[in-house]
Amino acid sequence: MRLLLIEDDPSLGNSLQSWLQLDGYAVDWLQRGDQAAAALATHSYQCVLLDRGLPGLDGDAVLQALRASSAPSAPLPVIVITARDTLADRVQGLDLGADDYLVKPFDLEELSARVRAALRRGTPQQAPALRHGSVALDPAAKRVELNGTPVTLTAREFALLQALMRHPTHILSRAQLEEALYGWGEEVESNAIEAHVYNLRKKLGSGFIVTVRNQGYGLAPA
């Protein structure tokens, strides 16, 4: 899953991005509000973390523009993260269209829980488990089973497997998989995808993921 973080404090932004990456999310981080529209137009995000006090365009304006442009049937979850902590501030933020309101400073584990809750509310179509052959993947619980037995995966392995299982008849290129696993600015080793695929094959069976020369990776027919 891909998140958009819009936070102008370098130290906090770096900490939040690193923490959420440990949860297995690809996180794109912006430090200006006026950069949000271009990012939202060119990438598909599952949740936005938005500071209210931003340079270029404040968070309230970003939120209003996002709500005006998004489809009512599938609103993008937005969690406001801000130091504005009065009751009036909270009410205003929620009335502008925020799904949740988190006041700084906050515990990172609480942030993780709020992101999970926002994703459950905002993307109910992703809640059902995915299944392909003998492998079952539960996106909400972040659990994978092989023939009913739990399999332990790293966050990156889980994200790669989830990307493949969402499109079981497609061949995904290395660039597409990197897009699903990594955020902007993250250093991606040249053999990172190959290494994750190798580890998944060891855990799920050597024939579960197939390589299509010069194209990418896909799932073997179930």
N, C-alpha and C positions, 0 to 999 in steps of 0.2 A: 504494500500500500504506500501511496505517496502523499506526504503532507507538505503544506506550504506554511512556513514560519515567517512572520513579518514583525521584526523586533529590531529597534535601532541601537540598543545597548550591545556593544561587541562582546563583552564578557558573558552576559546573560544569554545572548543569542548563541554563542559558541557552546555554552553548557547545555542549553536546551536541545540543540541539534545533536550533540554527542549522545545525550541521554536517550533521545528518541530513536537514534540509530541503533542503540543497544537493544531497544524493543523490537528491532527488525523493520523499522520504517525507512523508506527513502525520504530524506528531508531537504527541501529546497529552502534556503534562507535569504530573505531580502531585508534590507535595512532602511528602505524608503517606501512610503505608501504609494508614490506615483509610479512605482515599478510593478505594482500588483496586477493591473489590468493586462499587461502584456504576458505575464506569467500565467495568469488564469486562462488567457486565450490560447496559449500554445501547449499547455500541459493539462492532464487530467488529474485532479487531486481528490482525495477522499475526505480531507479535513483541513481547515485553516486555523492557525493560531495567530491571533491578531492583537498587537499592542494598540492602544488608543492614541498615544502621543507619538506621532511619527513625523519626520521631516518630509517635505514635498507634498504630501497629502495625508491628513490625519486619519487615524483608524476609523473614526465615525464615518467619514466620507467614503473610505474604501468599503466599509460594510454596507452603506446605503447603495453604492454602485453595484456591489455584488448581488444584493438582494433584488435590485431592479432588473438585473440582466439574467438571473438564474430562473430555471423552470420551476414553477410552483410545485409541480408533482415530484421533483427530485432536488430539493434545496441542498446546497453544499453546507455541511455542518461547520459552524464557526465558533471557536472558543476565544473569548476576549481575555487577554492577559494584561493586567494593568495595575498601576499603583493607586488609581482612583477608587477609593474604598467607601465612600459614603453611600447611604441608602439611595439617594437621588441618582448617584452615578450608576449604581447597579440597575436600577429601574430603567434609566435612560438607555444603557447598553443593551439590555434585553428587549426594550421596545424598538430599538433600531434594527433588531433582527438577529442578535447573538443567540446561540443555542445554550451557551454556558458562560459564566463570568467568574474568572479566577483572579484573586487579588494578590499582588506581589507583597512580600516574598511568599512563596508557596513551596510545599514539599514536592520533589520531583516524582515521587511515587503517586502522589495524589494527581499530578498532571497526567501520568500514564493512565490512571483509572478513568479520568475524565475523557481522555482521548478515546479509550475503549468504549465508554458509554456513548459518546457522540457518534462513533462509527456504527455501533449497534442500532442507534436510532436513525441515522442518516442513510445507511445502506442495508436495509433489511434483506435485499436480494442476495447478499453475500453470506447471510447467516447459515443457510443450509449447508451441510457437509458436502464436499466434493468427493466423488468416487470414480476410480478408474481401475478396473481389474480388481486386484486384491488390496489396493491401497485406498485408504479413506483419509481425507483431510478436513478438519473442522476449523474454519477461519476464525471463528469467535473465540474458541478455546485454545487456538494455536496448538492443536494436537494432531498427530499423524499416527495411523495404525496400519500395520501390514498383517493381513489375515487375522485381524482382531487384536493383535499384540502391539502395544505402544512402541513407537520408534522415536528416539531422541535425535532432534535435528538442531543445528545452529540457526540463528535468526536468518542468516543469508540463505542457507539451504532451504529453510521453510518458505521464504519469499520466492525463491526460484521454482520450487516445486509447485507452489500455489499459482504462479504465473503460467506454468505449463498445464496444470490441471484445469485452469479456467478456459483454456483453448485446446482441448485434447486432440483435435484434428488438425491443428495448425503447426507449422514449423516456425519457431521464433528465432530470429537472428541474435547474435551475440549483443548487438547494439540494443535491441529491444529488451533483452534480459538485463543488461546493465542499467537501462532506463528504469526498470522495475525495482532494481536492488539498490541503486546508489543515487544520492542527491547531488546537486551542483557542487562542484569544487572538491568532491571526494576523490581521493587518489585511487584509481582502479588498476590493479596489476594486470599485465597483458594476459596472464593465464588464469585470472580469477574465476571466470565462468567455467572454464574447463575443470578447475579444481573442485568447484562446488558440484558439478555434474559427476565427477569421479567419485566423490564422497556419497552422493545420493545413490549411485549405482551399487556401491558397497553395501549400503543399508537397505535398499529396496529391491535389489536384484539387478544383475548386469544388463538384462534386456529391457528394463522398464523404460529407460530414456534412450532414444535413438539419435544418432548423429547423421545429418544429411549434409554431405560434402558441399562446401561453399555456400550453404544456406543457413544452417543453424541446428537447433535441437527440437525434438518433439517427443510425444509419447508413443510407445509401441501400441498397435491395435489391441484393445482389451479382449 
